[in-house]
Amino acid sequence: PGRREDYVQELKNAGLEVDIYGGCSKQGLTLPRSRFDDINTTFSQYFFYFSFENSICEDYVTEKLFANYNYDVIQVVRGGADYKQLLPTNSYINTADFDSPAKMVGHLKALTGNHTKYIEMLVNKRSLQLVKALVDIDPIYSKPFCTLCEKLNKLDENRRVYTSMHDHYR
């Protein structure tokens, strides 16, 4: 288990105000799905979106990271994936880069006060190639899926071989 609830509690203890959406929300907050304008209105209230995994697995990334990538919030990730392979540099925040939740809270608060740096991170998000046709069909399609498609079309460059699935998952 990723103990994301414990981590979020530590963020709150360090002075960060956190709203929780979905099944874990004690306030009954839900994020609208597949309605771009409604989701955008909700996200416009926030600087950050926490894409925390319920389990820390090397090759798993929550769908929430991709489904909410196109909105103007900086993703804060917590998981076992190699996010450097998935997302542009300086476009997200990885909890693993901080010694403690309190230090990350300090960084988040500093970033909200530095609009130039925050905007720079939003601009960096846009460096992923966007296939406009997918977004026109359904705006929840995200740029990382285009990157995944590119990697699948270049299998020789991106191939990995696992000799033991047991060792890989354990």
C-alpha positions as CSV (number, residue, x, y, z in Angstrom):
1,P,0.0,0.0,0.0
2,G,1.1,3.5,-0.8
3,R,-0.2,4.9,2.5
4,R,-1.4,8.0,0.6
5,E,-3.9,8.8,3.3
6,D,-1.1,9.0,5.9
7,Y,1.0,11.1,3.6
8,V,-1.9,13.5,3.0
9,Q,-2.4,13.7,6.8
10,E,1.3,14.7,7.2
11,L,0.8,17.4,4.5
12,K,-2.1,18.7,6.5
13,N,-0.1,18.6,9.8
14,A,2.6,20.6,8.0
15,G,0.0,23.4,7.3
16,L,-1.2,22.6,3.8
17,E,-4.9,22.9,3.2
18,V,-6.0,19.8,1.2
19,D,-9.4,19.1,-0.4
20,I,-10.1,15.4,-1.1
21,Y,-12.4,14.5,-3.9
22,G,-14.0,11.1,-4.7
23,G,-14.8,8.1,-2.5
24,C,-12.4,9.2,0.3
25,S,-13.9,12.7,0.6
26,K,-15.5,13.3,4.0
27,Q,-17.0,16.5,2.6
28,G,-18.7,14.7,-0.3
29,L,-16.7,16.4,-2.9
30,T,-16.8,14.8,-6.3
31,L,-14.9,15.7,-9.5
32,P,-17.1,15.8,-12.5
33,R,-15.9,13.4,-15.2
34,S,-16.0,14.0,-19.0
35,R,-17.3,17.5,-18.7
36,F,-14.3,19.7,-19.5
37,D,-15.9,23.0,-18.5
38,D,-17.1,21.7,-15.1
39,I,-13.7,20.1,-14.4
40,N,-11.9,23.2,-15.5
41,T,-14.1,25.3,-13.2
42,T,-13.2,23.0,-10.2
43,F,-9.5,23.0,-11.0
44,S,-9.3,26.8,-11.4
45,Q,-9.7,27.0,-7.6
46,Y,-6.4,25.1,-7.1
47,F,-2.7,25.4,-7.9
48,F,-2.0,21.7,-7.5
49,Y,-3.6,18.3,-8.2
50,F,-2.3,15.3,-6.2
51,S,-2.0,12.2,-8.3
52,F,-1.1,9.8,-5.6
53,E,-1.0,6.0,-6.1
54,N,-2.8,3.7,-3.7
55,S,0.2,1.3,-4.2
56,I,3.8,2.0,-5.0
57,C,4.5,0.0,-8.2
58,E,7.3,0.5,-10.6
59,D,5.4,0.4,-13.8
60,Y,2.0,1.7,-12.8
61,V,0.7,5.3,-13.1
62,T,-2.8,6.3,-12.0
63,E,-5.2,7.2,-14.8
64,K,-5.9,10.4,-12.9
65,L,-2.5,11.7,-13.9
66,F,-3.3,11.4,-17.6
67,A,-7.0,12.3,-17.4
68,N,-6.3,15.6,-15.6
69,Y,-3.0,16.5,-17.4
70,N,-4.5,19.1,-19.7
71,Y,-5.8,21.3,-17.0
72,D,-3.9,24.3,-15.7
73,V,-2.8,22.8,-12.4
74,I,0.6,21.3,-11.5
75,Q,0.5,17.6,-10.8
76,V,2.1,16.4,-7.6
77,V,2.9,12.7,-8.0
78,R,3.6,10.0,-5.5
79,G,4.2,6.5,-6.8
80,G,6.9,4.1,-8.1
81,A,6.9,5.1,-11.8
82,D,9.8,6.8,-13.4
83,Y,8.0,10.1,-14.0
84,K,11.0,11.5,-15.8
85,Q,10.2,9.1,-18.6
86,L,6.6,10.2,-18.8
87,L,6.4,13.9,-18.2
88,P,8.5,16.9,-19.3
89,T,11.1,18.2,-16.9
90,N,9.9,20.9,-14.5
91,S,6.3,20.3,-15.3
92,Y,5.3,18.3,-12.1
93,I,6.4,17.8,-8.5
94,N,7.4,14.4,-7.2
95,T,7.0,13.8,-3.5
96,A,10.1,11.5,-3.7
97,D,12.3,14.6,-4.3
98,F,11.6,15.8,-0.7
99,D,13.0,14.5,2.5
100,S,9.7,15.0,4.3
101,P,6.1,16.1,3.6
102,A,6.8,19.3,5.6
103,K,9.7,20.2,3.2
104,M,7.4,19.6,0.2
105,V,4.7,21.8,1.8
106,G,7.4,24.6,2.1
107,H,8.2,24.2,-1.6
108,L,4.5,24.2,-2.6
109,K,3.8,27.4,-0.6
110,A,6.9,29.1,-2.1
111,L,5.8,28.1,-5.6
112,T,2.3,29.6,-5.1
113,G,4.0,32.8,-4.2
114,N,6.2,32.8,-7.3
115,H,3.9,33.2,-10.3
116,T,6.7,33.3,-12.8
117,K,8.0,29.9,-11.8
118,Y,4.5,28.5,-11.5
119,I,3.6,29.7,-15.1
120,E,6.9,28.3,-16.3
121,M,5.9,24.9,-15.0
122,L,2.5,25.1,-16.7
123,V,4.2,26.1,-20.0
124,N,6.6,23.1,-19.7
125,K,3.5,20.8,-19.4
126,R,2.6,21.9,-23.0
127,S,5.8,20.5,-24.4
128,L,4.2,17.1,-24.7
129,Q,3.0,16.5,-28.2
130,L,-0.7,17.1,-28.5
131,V,-2.9,15.3,-31.1
132,K,-5.7,17.8,-31.4
133,A,-8.0,15.3,-33.0
134,L,-8.2,13.3,-29.8
135,V,-8.9,16.4,-27.7
136,D,-11.6,17.4,-30.1
137,I,-13.3,14.1,-29.8
138,D,-13.1,14.1,-26.0
139,P,-11.2,16.7,-24.0
140,I,-10.2,14.2,-21.2
141,Y,-7.7,12.6,-23.6
142,S,-4.3,13.8,-22.5
143,K,-0.9,14.5,-24.0
144,P,0.8,11.6,-22.3
145,F,-1.3,9.1,-24.3
146,C,0.4,10.6,-27.4
147,T,3.8,10.0,-25.8
148,L,2.7,6.4,-25.1
149,C,1.7,5.9,-28.7
150,E,5.0,7.3,-29.9
151,K,6.8,4.8,-27.6
152,L,4.7,1.9,-28.9
153,N,5.5,2.8,-32.4
154,K,9.2,2.7,-31.6
155,L,9.3,-0.6,-29.7
156,D,12.9,-1.4,-30.4
157,E,14.0,1.8,-28.6
158,N,11.6,1.3,-25.7
159,R,11.5,-2.5,-25.2
160,R,12.0,-4.0,-21.8
161,V,12.5,-7.6,-21.0
162,Y,11.5,-9.1,-17.6
163,T,12.9,-12.6,-17.0
164,S,10.8,-13.1,-13.9
165,M,7.3,-11.5,-13.5
166,H,7.4,-12.7,-9.9
167,D,10.6,-10.7,-9.2
168,H,9.3,-7.7,-11.2
169,Y,6.1,-7.4,-9.2
170,R,7.6,-8.3,-5.8
